[in-house]
Structure formats: C-alpha cells, structure tokens
Amino acid sequence: MSANIKTDGGNIIIENTVLAHIAGMSAMESYGIVGMASKNATDGILEILKFDNLSKGIKVGTEEGQINIQLHVVLEYGVKISVVGENIIDRVKFNIENLTGLTVNNIEVLVEGIRLK
C-alpha cells in the first residue's frame, strides 16, 4: 500500500519504498548505527546494508494516512542501545512527518546485531 494525500487539485501518492528510503537515510544519520540489517531467509546470515539497499532492512505500512515503520538495524559495539534507539525513532519520525506531512503512528527499532570495530 502507499500513502495518499488528498488536495484540492488532486491526489498525491507516496509509495512505501520512498518512505522506507527517507526512514533509512534518517536512521543512518544517527550516531552509533552501522547500517540496516537484512537476513538471508535461506540460511539466517545477517547482511549489513549500506546506502545502496537501505530499504531492504525497513518495513513500512501505511493505513488511513498513518505510517508504521519497522527498522532492522546493526549498531556499533559500546553504544547505549536504548539511547541510540530513541535517537533513531526521533530522527525518523521528524523527517518523515516534515517531508510528507503524514502522521507517523509507530516506529519499531529492532536491533539485529552489534558490530565490533
């Protein structure tokens, strides 16, 4: 599904992949995040996604003008997970709402792994 904004002149449709890219780029700006995580379904190997494929580690659901986002992330060793998670949530919510005008209902940050330097 995609987000639909009704205006006087017509409708604006924002695809979920666009919302996922905005969320991914916003999350990557946060201190302590190494990248988005994508699991290979066949053998469970964790793959770290950089800027090329950010949206593969993000699930976006849109319903009645509200957005629900799941971010699968890999964090750097030594950071406080709760603080980094809150920072990611705040940054993603701010950017999505500012750029689209839509309401973010829920953001989940799923920490899939920790990477040593």
N, C-alpha and C positions, 0 to 999 in steps of 0.2 A: 504494500500500500504506500501511498505518498501523501504528503501534506497538501491541503487545498486551502488557499486563501481567497476568499470572495471579495471583490472590489466592485465599485460602481461600473468600471469599464469592462469587467470580465473576471476570469479566474486565474490565479497564479498557482501552478502546481510545482511543488518541490519534491523531487524524488528522494527516497530514503538513502540512496548512495551519496547524494550531495550532503545530506545531514550527517552521514557517517564520516565523510571527509572533513567536514567542519569540526566534528567532535574529535576526530583523530588528530588533526593539526592542533587543536586547542589543548588536548591532553599532552601532546609531545612538548608543549611549551613549559610544562610543569617540571620543577626540579625533582630529580630522583627517579624519573621514568626512563627506562632503557628503550622500550618500544612496545608495540602492541603484540599480543600473543595469538597464534593460531595453531591449533593442534591438528596434526595429521590424523584423520579419523581411522586409518587402517592400522597404524602401529602406535598411536599415542605420543609421538615425538613432538616436543614443543618447538615451534618455529617462531623466531623473533622477526616481526615485520617492521621495516623501516618506512620512510615516507612514501615509497612506491606503492605499497599494498596496505596502507593503514586500515582501510575499510573492512578487510577480511577479519580483523580482530574486534569488530564492532557490530552489534546487532541493534537495529533501530526499528521501533514500532510506532506508527502514528495512528491515532484514533481520536476523532472528533476535535481536531485542532491541538491535541496534546501529544507530546512526544515522550516515549520511554526508550532509554538507551542503556545498553549493557556494553561495558568496555572490558576487554580481557587484556591485562597489562603484565609486563615484566618490569620489576623495579630493581634499582641498584642496591647492592648489599650495604647495610649500615644506615639506611634512612628509616625514619619512623613511619611505618606503613599507614597508620591512621591519619597522620598529618598530610602525607603525600596524597592519600585517597581523597581527603576533604578538599585539598587544593585542586585536584583534577576535577572533582564534581563542581566546585565553584566556577572554575575557568570554563568548563564545557557549557554549563548552564548559562553563564553570562554571554558567551559568544553566540550560542545557538539562538537565544532569545533576542539579542541585539541585531543579529544579521537577518533573521527570518521574521521576527515579530510573533512567532508562535510561543506557546507556553510549554516549558519542559516540566513534565509531571514527575518523572522518576529517573534517576541515574544510578546504576549499579556499577561499582568498580570491582572486578574480580581479579585478584592477584594470582596469576598462574605460575609465577616463578620469581626467583631472585637471582641476579647475575653478579658474580664476583668480578672485580676489575681484572 
